[in-house]
Structure formats: structure tokens, C-alpha cells
């Protein structure tokens, strides 16, 4: 995929399934919670990408059957991002 100069290092997408949330307002709330939690917790991942010269496209799926609190979503996203940083390679292969 072609990425022009100046493209952001980190991009994120969110999905909340219609299977779990029949009403659009509930799906939208779940996605808003995920986006806000990611916004608050993205700095360590962004710093890692700057240090290692990488670029990342991240996609998160909200799989709970009910909407949990904002604080619980923040804790979950922080845990996910911490695990992701640990699993990323320490070197980036040039293509």
C-alpha cells in the first residue's frame, strides 16, 4: 500500500457488531468509548513507533454484549496496547 510522506505512524479503526448491539445508538456509544480510550492511551505506542521507525494500522473490535464503563474500557485498551508493544518486533524490515 502506498503511503505518502507525512502519513501518520498510527491509525486505528473500531467496530461494534450489530449482533451484539441491535440499536445504532448503542453501537455508536461503544465505538465512542473505544476511540476515547485509545486516544488517552496511544502515546506509549506512538513513541515506540517513532523510536523504531514503524507504522501501524490497528483495528479494535468491541465484543462485549453490554456497554461497560468508560474506566473499564480504558483499562482494557491500555492492557491491549501494552501487550501489543511487547509483541512488536524490535527491528523494522525495509521493503
KEFI-589708 format. One record per residue (C-alpha): residue number from 1; z, y, x. Coordinates in steps of 0.001 Angstrom, whole numbers. Example, Ala and Ser with C-alpha at 12.3 -4.5 7.8 and 13.67 -1.06 7.14 Angstrom:
! residues 2
[1,[7800,-4500,12300]]
[2,[7140,-1060,13670]]
***
This chain:
! residues 95
[1,[0,0,0]]
[2,[-959,3428,1359]]
[3,[1930,5868,1674]]
[4,[1116,9439,2677]]
[5,[3120,11304,5298]]
[6,[6320,12739,3919]]
[7,[6788,9953,1386]]
[8,[10453,9309,668]]
[9,[12163,6488,2530]]
[10,[13855,5108,-558]]
[11,[12547,4718,-4086]]
[12,[14320,3000,-6946]]
[13,[13396,1703,-10374]]
[14,[15644,477,-13188]]
[15,[15113,-1826,-16157]]
[16,[17295,-2776,-19123]]
[17,[15908,-5648,-21168]]
[18,[15135,-5408,-24852]]
[19,[16534,-8921,-25096]]
[20,[19998,-7598,-24170]]
[21,[19767,-4210,-25919]]
[22,[17801,-4085,-29159]]
[23,[18147,-319,-29598]]
[24,[16351,2053,-27246]]
[25,[19362,4386,-27069]]
[26,[21440,1545,-25595]]
[27,[18721,605,-23093]]
[28,[18373,4235,-22070]]
[29,[22132,4617,-21602]]
[30,[22274,1513,-19420]]
[31,[19408,2851,-17293]]
[32,[21041,6287,-17028]]
[33,[24262,4685,-15826]]
[34,[22382,2697,-13185]]
[35,[20395,5705,-11954]]
[36,[23522,7852,-11686]]
[37,[25448,5111,-9869]]
[38,[22554,4691,-7437]]
[39,[22327,8450,-6874]]
[40,[26023,8547,-5976]]
[41,[25868,5508,-3658]]
[42,[22456,5791,-1957]]
[43,[23455,7780,1141]]
[44,[24515,4832,3385]]
[45,[21257,3024,2600]]
[46,[19224,6182,3176]]
[47,[20986,6725,6517]]
[48,[20236,3126,7530]]
[49,[16559,3600,6715]]
[50,[16411,6807,8762]]
[51,[18048,5139,11766]]
[52,[15816,2069,11677]]
[53,[12577,3735,10639]]
[54,[12165,1734,7457]]
[55,[11053,2386,3925]]
[56,[12378,582,868]]
[57,[11323,152,-2747]]
[58,[14296,-1101,-4743]]
[59,[14282,-2330,-8328]]
[60,[17554,-2880,-10234]]
[61,[17918,-4785,-13498]]
[62,[20807,-4236,-15916]]
[63,[21697,-7747,-17137]]
[64,[24988,-7305,-18987]]
[65,[24904,-7896,-22730]]
[66,[27012,-4822,-23339]]
[67,[27309,-1456,-21674]]
[68,[30174,-1320,-19196]]
[69,[31949,1804,-17965]]
[70,[30382,4215,-15502]]
[71,[33041,3360,-12918]]
[72,[32290,-361,-13202]]
[73,[28560,315,-12754]]
[74,[29270,2462,-9675]]
[75,[31380,-318,-8133]]
[76,[28663,-2907,-8870]]
[77,[25870,-780,-7394]]
[78,[27976,9,-4314]]
[79,[28569,-3722,-3775]]
[80,[24848,-4488,-4199]]
[81,[23807,-1771,-1741]]
[82,[26423,-2848,822]]
[83,[25121,-6441,681]]
[84,[21544,-5202,922]]
[85,[22289,-3176,4072]]
[86,[23876,-6259,5669]]
[87,[20809,-8383,4903]]
[88,[18186,-5895,6094]]
[89,[16637,-6676,9475]]
[90,[17832,-4644,12427]]
[91,[14265,-4043,13572]]
[92,[11192,-2986,11619]]
[93,[7901,-4746,12295]]
[94,[4944,-2357,12546]]
[95,[1858,-3379,10610]]
***
